[in-house]
């Protein structure tokens, strides 16, 4: 019964066939989607390894539970207790290998316009062979000469790539906000319930944003300290209010009739989240009370148990990597690529309102192939590629650098541990605060761009 499925999986790993699940009850999957999921799994696997390398807790567990651990480390020439396989330098080397892997495929797939060529076949198949190549790339980083010089140079390369990836993330957020409003607004003329849904979601978003401002005003400010918190909370709150008024101003409404309060609501919530994250990442401040130094401008949770902190750190890590994967997978769609070029979408009239508007419409007809008793594959790239292979790998290349810098706490890498991912450093504080302003500037540009460059936005 499962023999045809096993054969198809073998063809997927060692040939150019598309990958599918062995379970026949799984829904149909597009070839382009399956390919991107496989690369995302590679990315996630290496990311998990990096997290393990930055965790002294995992290191201690390995010492206690792996028999002959010290002897194994000596056999691998990994230093005493495998010291060369842990810490920020090991993460730099592994991420260097992953970045080289994606950069190679970025160059390899330049100007691939259809899925019938040999380069497209390599991109969409041969997963076992590509896995071995990825492992070899990651292992090769540990054998580079002049490792101290490499780490110093690679750190700045990683910072540059991480900033570029962060910029792509913010542009995708703005595109997401516009698409959400456009999609739901398209259903208003057919069903007035969509208008009620828009109003409800907008009210919830602004309630959350205002609540976040009040929350941070209570817990992250102090009469005698935290001057930066007071200034930036006031600036970010005021900017969110300004962009909300701008979105519904008559001059913007004339050029963009679909502009409303939903988009600034999404942007405001995200800006407040980044502001909260920046305040949480800032080094703690102390004031003297009754002759005793007391930590101020921190959430009361910081006095909680160690196990609670580990849970929050784990949740924060999962959210971080989910955002990275979302950016890598969605930035290569046609709609997102157009948004990153700041062009007007030419498909508003054909938009169909859906609750799950993030997912593609499956009404298109594609060639379907039975894969034994397993999942069916829809070959949606018979006529041509539906996303840029080279750009897809370039985004994952930047994502590799972003993960590397985030896991190692950017420029405060010395003695950093993954368990302290949410603890403070000035570099993380300024990066997150700058992200707030970049996000607001990008959204404001999408509002005023049709006035500044009218020819570019003509239908």
Steps between C-alpha positions, in 0.01 A plus 500: 500500500776746599753381241397762234524773762846384612615502139367853451680618815823341374455686170444821697822457698726385217326633189311799366152380608295726727472407867174391660380337820436127514159559657229495234259696721724809484364779279646560155824694498647719228849425378614856570363483856661163571838626379490806723392293800796267451747789494326643808551167679871513417512853634313405816726199563817711489334767715417243768861383495614861552265538797641180650854629451416816696341312791725401794206304638509268199878476532471385862231248410723356228788464745281311743312270262740424213737214593870581463416858407852636558657216301256563214595868495869411482433258213320778310787746575234730648702607803441425865127426554438602136564868571552577131147375425324741736479876543467788260800405283347159426169665406687739267667206324182296461302799373788581265453155346123541473540849349748365244255221413217743424731752330628227267146404401413867458776535241426157352133580433540850357266556202323165531162573340349152466505175695605274213873573497770314689559790741131510590508123550788538748310776680180291530653158572809303608424576865724234654797614294434864588477404867849349480624818331347711778665284768834525321469880478420533871784265599742679269469818703695335783803447275541858375847651548556819700186445702536812715516719191211308347281557807574873506421546130201264494344683795463819294384307194236338723392835643457648151301201375294492820400865457397435138288203606341707775411761238334232285302384804369851561409550134308172505311613810389816320399291197308264730305790652404640158404159366283422802305823459470461121380141525234558763391830344432318171226299673310801637298557181382135507447453873479774764635258761847562360461866597412393854803268506725786387360731769534236773859407414598866471349575842683205655833600345483859623382383843806276523729784387357748751507236772868435420581870536328511840668178611848625406427837655428327832772234509780637282523860621604647834499856638873486578635283216437347156512828307551318168189290562290811556632674189467205263160393632372851434662516154376160385150556635479839329627359169237225509232765556634711211505213248146407603377851422701503177342171384149648513586850381308619189812534282599137567142374465474664158797304363452183706129441568577174684721674753343481844570450867570128481850548358616756760343274764723211394806727480425655840473163671828384348677825592376468858623139507844611378502782754414259780766259376756782487420610856528139616836466322651814655746448784333542838511835678542545873383771741583535866208458739559522873869430443431189289554476122172396338439393141237714330319505164466124476196282471414329834554165326875552537468400860340168404644150517777369277268247339256777401785692338601193300144458377479864387841475333390186315178667385691808389746284305218315324328830406829634367564203274139489381535863390826417321345205316191704409719772351713250306200314356268791420750755368538301178136498390403718206283724714769552763769556240285774345452653845876499563536703178226736628274457199124523491330163494307461176258238634269676748190446291546122493572474873279248677436567869609210719573458871824315424612748235870425564469167322475474126179431319486135404242544226765503226536183296836328491633168379453244774715195549417201718788397725405145584293479814635827628432869462419640157726763348375790286760605245432872491819598315448319171466827308762688696629576848260679733774649717861600454726212600805724533319757714354221714849372585629854553232563763598178677863613479408821680284301743803288589694812590208642699466179704874496561501854638180455702604174666838650596343827625639713216812687622472384861609144427754443778374248756152514346264207555179414320328498840573876514345570160248742654745668738627846432777650287529842345558367147173306503318799651608739223436246223142446615438868555634583154274229360199688641591814312586320176164320512313827546701672226431215257127515568492878465682465168238257368239766580672802344682321214205532255515879548878518465531256207158501326621343172642196682162429656282548197284195429 
